[in-house]
Amino acid sequence: MARFTAMLILFIPGALAVLGFKLMRDSLFGIVHPLLLQVWVQFAFGLIAFLGGLAFIGGFILYRDKKLGKTQGRFKK
């Protein structure tokens, strides 16, 4: 059950990171979505979404590895 919960917790930020990457890619090719009126707004929103999702997943993995004792000395308490 714990692994299923962890997968659900990681799914939403992962989907957000994928959406951010797609928005950045579309803005580089000049495809503007109706909700985001300009290309640079779309790229900025995509960058924020991508970095936010990536930071959440990275922090989750680091927290889990610290708890299991699999990190280097600088991350240990």
N, C-alpha and C positions, 0 to 999 in steps of 0.2 A: 504494500500500500504506500510506503514511503517513496518508493521510486516513481510510482505513478503520480503522486503529488508533486514531486520534484519536476517531472516532465511537464505537468500542467503549469507550474510556476515559470518554467523556462520557455514555454511555448509562446506566451504573449510578447515578451521582449524580443524573442527571436523573430516572430512575425513582424514586429515593429522595425527591427533592423533590416529585414528583407524588403519591407515597404519603402524604407528610407533609401536603400540602395537602388530600388527601381525608380523612385522619383528623381534621384540624382542622375541616373542613366538617361531617363527620358528628357530631363532638362538639357543635358548635353547634346541630344539629338534634336532639340527644339520642339518636343511634344509637350504641350501645356495642357494640364488637366483642368476641367471647368471650375473646380473649387479653388484652385490656386491660380490667380489671374496673371501673374508674370513669371517668367522663367527663373529669375534670380530668387523670388520668394519660394518657388517650388524647390530649387536647389538647396536653399537654406533650411527649409523644413525637412527635406530629405536627409541633410547632413546631421541635423539635430536628432532626428529619429534614429538614424543609423548609429551614431555615437552613443546615444542613450541606451539603446538595446544592447550594443556591444559591451558597454560599461557594466550594465546589470548582469549580463551572463558572465563576464570576466570576474566580477566581484563575487558572484555566487560560487563559481568554481574555486576561487582563492579561499573563500570562507570555508568551504567544504574540505579542501586540502589541508588548511591550517588545523581544522578540527581533527582530521585523521593523522596529522603529523607527517605529511608528505611534502612539506615546503622546506626551503633553505633556511638558514639561520636568521637572515634579516627579516623574515616574515613571522618568525616565532615570537611568542611573548617572553 
